[in-house]
Amino acid sequence: MNSKVVNLDSQLGPTGNSEVAQELAVATEVVSPTELGALSSHAWVSVKAHSVYVTFDGTSPDTGTTVGCLLAAGYNAIWSRRTVKSAKFIQGSGAAKVRFEPFTE
């Protein structure tokens, strides 16, 4: 895979594809990111401030029973469009933010 990624630490303004990054506020209710724009194939994902639980199989994560994978604050990775679309989040240790920076491979 060849990717052209520039300024992943950019503002929430438009990317080179005119797609806008998003920050998802994660608290005690299960939330999902909005779908990536048509031109984006992947997203740089980063967890800010506190940890979060995430699931990808359609079930809802749960802090009390620790259903889902725990992503610690500071987690950074590249996720595919399909992974972003299927993700559901709930807070781990406190209210958190998950940032999605879209890009195209």
Protein Blocks (a to p, Z undefined) as FASTA:
>chain_A
ZZddehklbcfbdcfkopacddddddfbdcddddddfklcbdcdddehiacdddfeopac
dfklopajdddehiacdddfklmmmpccddfkbccddddddddZZ
